[in-house]
Amino acid sequence: MAMSDDPILNLNLTQRYAQLGSQFYAEQPPKPLAEPQQVVVSESALALLGLTVAEAQTPAFLALTAGQWLPSNARPLAMVYAGHQFGGYSPRLGDGRGLLLGEIEHPAGEVWELHLKGAGLTPFSRMGDGRAVLRSSIREFLASEYLFALGIPTSRAATVTASATPVWREQQETAATLLRLAPSHIRFGHFEYFYYTRQLDELQQLLDFTIQQHFAECLAVDNPVAAFFSEVVVSTARMIAEWQAYGFCHGVMNTDNMSILGLTFDYGPYAFLEQYRPEYICNASDHQGRYRFSQQPAIAEWNLTALAETLTGHIPLATLRQELARFMPLQQEFYLQRMRQRLGWQGEQAQDSARIEQLLGLLATTELDYSRFFRDLSERSAAAYLTDLQAQLEQELGVDLESFNQWCDYYVQRTATVDEQQRQAQMQAVNPLYVLRNYLAQLAIEAAEQGDYQPTQRLHQLLTQPFVQQANADAYAAPAPAWGRALSISCSS
């Protein structure tokens, strides 16, 4: 197809955020990539833009994602924001390697922003080169689309574009871009920037814009800002609960990586738990373990408190404290809801929380694969599976696991009134067979770095339907090998 006939040429981008004024961003064109190649696309993410896979495989779309061409109505800009990073305040961060290209209104009425990550230097690049490397772009793409498939709130990823453009990290790598989609890219750090620089008129302007565009229902109450903050508390609690239930460790929960919409955002050195290890640290750069798995709910609460500080001129302190006090109970409530589903439990019982904690302790002691335990429990008779598992563990560990046996007896009793086929079907709908394990991503990345994108595409295909068994995919469902459990991931991207 000649580029002149390309349907992408008629892409209609708008840019509402630009209406806020130059204090909120810096306009910046992308820096083109050399010799771009499309690595992988997400059909469901593209559909949010009203685009098909065929339209995304055209020369103009490749040129768009490589920073070589923009629609005439595009207005690329880098947002300014601040943030608390590992607990310390950084007064001026901003989009250092990504550009907000604009937004598209889906025929259904939803508005989706297009953010090109890895688009080159911006005024906020600090010491960086404005580029993203291929490995980090593939990791963010896979994670975004996998969390979406699990039902965890997240930004989306439409495509990854590789190139021949060299960049230096620990060694020479090649640059890539990720086309990220979200209804909004506003972060907690946006509010911190204007609050701590005492640009209070701009802070009010940002609040008005955010509420009007993304929390319009809050305009109907006496204090829209208080209602807005309440919504952020709830959506953040729901997101964190899903992380904890599925064993997702984010790794860099700085306030500039917290979405105002409660979306999982800015994927870096993330990981899904292999074994249940509550003190697991997925980020090799997190030497103090601030963002370890067990700490994620407390860090989210800390981040919400940092956001609350920026709203003290708009919400009474008593109201802010009241809303913050809701977070932990809400997070626990959402967490228990998901864990009951994962265990196939019907209804609620007072001891559910204690029984779940008991199970997690046993999973940690026995070092069973966290995800496989739930999936295996969903694929066989509960009594038969747990009996076999008890025997296996006693043989492997050489001890009588009385507490584990007691929990198994409780589980069989708890599910005795539920039809066995119904229990298995319900559990299989929420317990993935395929998990985005770091070693699987690493194998795909290593192939992609040699120019073979098929493993990335295959892994993405499996992860879009993680609950359904697929042909010739048994190896993807297996626990990680020993080398795969020992991978170290850093912030380098």
N, C-alpha and C positions, 0 to 999 in steps of 0.2 A: 504493500500500500504506500503510495506517495504521501509525504507528510502533509501536503496541501489538502488531501482528502480525509485526514485524520479527524475523527469525532472529538478527540480531546481538545482540538483547537477551539471548540465552542464552549469549553468549560467555563461556567459562570461563577466566578469567585467574588465574594464580598468580604469586607473586613470591618466588622463592627468595632473591634477593639481599637482600631486606629482613630475612632471618633473621640477617644478620651484625651488625645493630645500628646505632644512630644515628650512630656514629662514621664510618660508611661512606657516608652519604648524608643528604640533607634531604628530608623529605616535602613535596610541593608540588603543588597542583592546577594543571592547565593554565588558561591565560587564553583565553577563547573568541575565535574570529575572528568578524568581522561578515560576514554575507551570503556564506557559503562556497559554493564551486563546485568540483566535482570536475574536475580537469584531465586526468588520465591514470591508468590502473591497469595493473598487471602481472599477467597471468593466472597465470604460473608462480610468482611470488612469493606471491600470494594462496593458491595451492594448498598452500604450505608451512604455512599456517594452517588448512587444511581448508576454505577459503572459495572460492566461485565469483565470477566477475565480477558476476553478477546479485546476489549477496548484498552485494557491495561497492558496489552502486549504490542501496542502500536509504537511507532517511532516517537511520536510526540509525548506519550506518557513516559517513555524511557528518558527522553530529554528533560521532562519536568522533574523526575525524581533524581536525575543526575545534576540538576542545577544549571542545565544548559539552555533552558527555555522556560518562559513563564507566560501564562495567559495575559493578554493586554490589561485585564482588570485586576491582576494580582498586585498586592502591595506588601511585599515581604518585610517583616519587622522582627526585631529581637526585643523581647520583653525585659524590663528591669524589675528585679526583686531582690530581697535579702534572704536571710535564713540563719537558723541555729544549726551548725554543723558539728556533730558529736558534742553537743551541749554548749559550744561557744558561738557567740554571735558574729556573723560575717555581714558587715553593713551594706555591701554592694556585690551582688552576684549577677543574676540575669542570664539570659540565654547566651551561653558562650560558644555554642557550636550548633545551634538550631535556630530555625526561622519559622515564624508563623506566616504561612503563605496566604491564608485567607480561610474562608469557610464556604461550605456548600449546603444549601437547603435540600434535604431529601424530599422526594415527592410526597412522602407521608407527613411532612411538616417538621421533622427533626433537623436540627442544624449541627453540622459536624465541622470542626476546625481541622485544617491540614497543617501539620508541623513537620518540616523537613529537618531531621536530625542528622548532623554531620555536614551541614551546608557551608562550612567555612568560617573564617574569622568574623567576629562581630566586635563592637565596642566593649563587650562584656567577657571577652575570651580570656582575660587575665594572662596567665603564662601559657595557655594552651594554643593549639594550632587550629582550632575550630572544626577539626575533623573527628569522625567516628570510625573505628576500625571494623573490618568485616566480622570478626568474631563477636564483638559486643552487639553489633546490629542484628546478627542472626539470633543471639541469645534473647534480645528484647523482643524480636518478632515472635519467636517460639513461645516465650512466656506470656506475652499479651494474648495470643490466640488460644493458648492452653487454659489460662485462667478464665477467659471468656467461656470456653467450652465447659469448664467446671461450674460455672455460675457465679464466679467471684467477680465483683465489680472491678473493672480495669479499663485503661485506655486501650485502643485497638491499634493494630499494625497492618497496613495495607500491602506493603512491599518492601523488599530489601534490594538495593542496587549496589553491585560491586564495581570495582574500577581498577585501572592500572596505576592510579595515583599513589605514590609511596608516602608513608607516614612513619614516624619513629615513636615507639613506645619503649619497652625493654629491648626490643629488636625492631628491625624494619618490617612493617606490615603494609597492607594496602587499605586505602580509605574506602568507605561505603556510606550509603545513606539509608535511613529508615524513614518511611512516610508514616508518621503516627497520627492517629485520629482521636479526637475527644470532643465532647460538647463544649468543654472549656479547658484551657491550660492555666487557669488562675490557681495559684498555690497559696498556702498559708504565708509564704515569704513575701508575696506581693503586699499584703497588709502590713507586715513587719517593716518593709522598706519605707513606706510613707509615714508610718507611726513614729519610727525612731529618727527619721530625718525631720520630724515635726512639720511635714507637709500635710497639715490636717484638712485643708480644703480638698487636696487631691485624694486623701484617704476617704473623705465623704463621697467624692465623685466615684471612686472605685467601688465603694459599698453600694451606692445607688445603681451603678451599672451592673454589678454582680447580681443584686437582688432582682432588678427589672428583667435581666436576661435569663437568669437561671433559677430564681426562687420567687417567681411572680406571685405565687400563692401567699407569700409572706406580706405582700403589700396590703392585704385585707385586714391586718391586725393592728393594734395600737402602736406596737413597737416592732416594725419590720426587721430591724437589725437583731433584736433578741430572738425573733422567730427564725431568722436565718441561722444564727449560731446554734440554736436548738437542732435544726435540720442537719447541720454539719456534725454535731455530736452523734446523732443517730446514724448517719451514713458512715461515719468513721468507725463506730462501734460494730456495725454490720460487716464492714470490710475486714477489720481485725479478727472478728470471730471466725470468718471463713478462712483466713490465713491459718489461725491456730488449729482449726478442725482438720484442715487438709495438710498440715505440716509444711506450710510455706514460710520461708525465712527471707525477708526482703534484703536485709543487710545494710541499708543506708537510709534509715528513717530520719533524715534531716527535715527541718520544717520546710525547706525549699523543695523537698520531694513529696510533700503532702498535698494532694488534690483537694480543692475546696468542695468537690462533688463526691468525695469518698471513693475515689477510683485508685486502684493500684497503679503506681505512676513511677516513671524513671527507674526502670529495671537496671540493676548493676550486677553485683556479685551475689545474686539470689541463689537459693537452693531449696529443693524439697527434701525433707528429712528422709534418710534411708532407714536407720533405726530411730526409735523415739529417744532423743537426747535433748532434754529441755534446755540444757546449757550450751547447745550447739551454736557456734559462731560461723556463719557462712562467709564472712568478709575477712580475708586475710589481713586487711588494713585496720581492722577493728581490734586493736591490741588489748583494750580494756574490756571488751565484751559488752559494750554499751547496748548494741543492737542484737544481742543473742536472742534465740528463739523465745525463751520463756519471758523475756523482758518486753516483748513487742506491745502487749496491751498497756503496760505502764508508760512506755515511751509515747504511744499514741495519746495517752492522757496528758503527758508532759507537753506534747506538741499542741494539743488543744488549749492548754493553759497559756502557752505562748501566744496563740491566736487570740485568746480571751483578753490578754493584756492590751492588744491593739484596739480592742472594742470598749475599753473602760470609759471612754467619753460618750458612748452611745447606749450602754447597758448598765444598770445599777450593779454594784459589786455583789450584792446578795443574790441577784438573778444569775449572774455569771457563775458564782459558786454553786448555786442550785443546779444549773445545767451541767457543770463539770462533775458534780456528784452523781449524776445519772449515768455517766459513761461506763464505769465498771459493771454495775448491775445490768445495763443494757447489753454490753459485750458478752457477759456471762450468759444472759438469756438467749441471745442469738447463737452462741456457741453450743449451748445445751440442745437447742432445737436441731442444729446440724448433726451433732454427735448422736442424738437419738435416732435420726434418720440413718446415719452410717451404721448403726448397730441394729437397725430393724426393730427398734422398740416402739410400741404403740402407746400413746398417751404419755402422761407425766407421773412420776413417782418421786416422793420426797428424797429418796436416797440416790436418785440418778446421778447427781453431781459427784457424790462420794464414790459410787461404783465406777464411774468413768475415770476418776483420779486413780482408783485402785488398779484399773486396767492399764492405764498409762504407766504406772509404776512397774507393773509386771512386764509390760512390753520393753521398758528400759532395762530391766533386770535380765530378761531372756534374750535381748538383742534381736528380737524378731523384726522382720522388715515391716515398717509401719503401714505402708499402703497395701502390701500383699496380705497382711493379716485381715483387714476388712474385706478385701476382695475374695480371699479364700473362704472366709466365713459366709460369704454371700452365694457361693457356688455349690455348697454341699449341705446335707443335713447338719444342723447345728450340733446335735449330739455326736454324730459320727466324726465330724471334723475335729471337734474339741477333744474327743477321746483319743484320736490319732495324734493330735498335737501334744497332748499331755505325755503320751508314751514317747514321742520323739524327743521332747525336751528332757524328760527324765533320763533317757539314754545318752543324749548329747552332753547334758550338764552333770550327770552323775549324782543328782540329788532328787529328793522327793519335794516337788513344788506344791506343798499343801495349800498355800494361799492362792496359787494359780488354779488348782483343782476346785477350790471353793468358789472362785469367781466363775469358772466354767459351769459349775452346778447352778449357780445363780442365773447365769445367762439362759441356760436351757429352761429353767423354771419361768423366767421373765417372758420368754417368747413361746411358751407352751400353748397359749390360747390362740396364737396366730397361725393361719394356714402356712405350711412350710413353703409351698411354691410361691405364695404371695410374699412371704418374707424375703425369699431369695430375689424375686423380681424387683421388689422395692429397694432392696439394698444394692443390687447391681446398677440401678438407675442413679445412684449417688456415690458409688465407690468405683473409681476408675481402674480399669484393667491396665491402661497405659499411663505411665507417669513420666513427666519431664525430668528425668534424672540428669544430673550434670554430665555424666559420662556419655550419655546418648547425644546430648548437645555437642560435647567435645568431639565425638567421632564425626558428626555432621560438619562441624566447623573445619576440622582437619581436611576433610574431602573438599569442602568449598574453597579452602585456601589453595588447593591444587587445581581449581577450576571445575570440579565435579559437584554440581548443585543437586543432583538427584537424591543423595541421602538427606539433605535438608528438606527437600520437597516431600520425601517419603515420611519423614518424622512428623512434619507438619500435618500431613494427611491423617496419620494415626491420631495425633493429638486433638484434631478437630472433632473426633468421635471417640473420646477416651473410654466410654463405658461399654462400647460394643466390640465384641471380638471380630477381628479382621483377618483375612487370609494371609498366610505366610508371614505372620507377625509375632510368633511365639517369643522370639528372642527379645523383642521390645518390652514384653510383659514381665520379664524375669528381674529378680533383684540385681542390684549392681554388683559387678565383680569387685574383688578387694581393691584393685587399683582405682576403680571408679568411685569408691567410697572415700578415697584419700585425696581427691582433687582439691586444689587450693585456688580460689578465685579472688581476684583483687578488684579494686576500683578502676584499674587501668582500662580505659576504653577509647 
